[in-house]
């Protein structure tokens, strides 16, 4: 049966059985010429041993020495083999370019144009598939980047939201007391004066290292609901001067409130003496 084709992928000639070092038979040498010849219809130019060699479909530039090494033959045997192929019309040779260029005369019988068209179609299909896969990978990467950006944006928004909630949530002071963190607003002038006074008159009490939880503006006006400015100032000065007791306290507001209750009771706003100097205005 001598009709039809056996489609043999050119990658087969990279198989270990073909590339294994050995002396090729004449049939293997003939197969090697067929698979080595250019199957593309376009003429190409290649630089070989410093020479510009032009060749096209069904042609193979190869010197006698190169083929002898490739087939593990002697150069005499290569010449005889090529002469035999030329005699039966299988090949022609041309050395006009300074190198032996072998042309397979019946190349289309072994590599039909139909096969080339099929190969071209397969190549186009492979290219199309490759492009589709590439586009899918790029799209996947873009979606991944978009999702990361959205996640990052969501995290940033959530972090800001949590931070805002935390700033407005109930916090626990170092000594276990709970107090509300005030929403930032303009400081009242009376509270500013109180802070200026306490820094000068009671440096120990106003130091956050000694009292991590200081008196807030809201707490200051809570104290003023029950006690006069003079009473609050006297209480702070008492704490400042009692070095033997003050180290056990960390919340200045609670400390002032408890000491004022013991000293004046609750809701005991008393009339301040006219002769006294007001250190904290009402």
C-alpha angles and dihedrals in degrees: 000000000000102000131096130023139277105219106221117181113229088230086072088076089065090060116118091241091060098039093047110121108257145121107275121227119234090257091051089049089052091049088049091055091051095049093042096051116098110263097184114098094222118095113241134196119219132179110230122175089345094307127115105234121189119198140152145194115340093012130116125188108213133144124225090247092051093051092046090056093043095051096034090240135131117259090243090057091048092053091048091049094050091046090053091052091049092051094055091046096249096122145008128204132212127189098176092113092056093263134074110260114191118207120197105219098202096035094135089062090061098034107027122197087240089062090048091052090049089048090049090049090049089048090051090048091048090048092049091049091047091051091048091050091047091050090049091051091049091047090049090050091049091049090048091050091047091050092049090050091049091047091048090049091047091048091049091049092046091047090052090047093048091046090051091047091048091051090054096038128097111272129196119235121227092261094053099263118132120224135168119250108232122235108248112263137149111297116248113244092234091055091048090053090048091053091049091050097047092050090056101035100035111026093162094054093044092053111101090210089065097034108023089181108060128188111279124212091254092050091047092058091044088058090048090056089066105023139041123243090253092053092049091049093048091050092051090049091051091054090046091053098043099082091164093062110026097076092074093061128080103166109071095191093053091045094051091045094051094045092047091051091053092046102039106009123231123312090004103141103171129196109263116231113255092226093061123095112238109232092178118035119223 
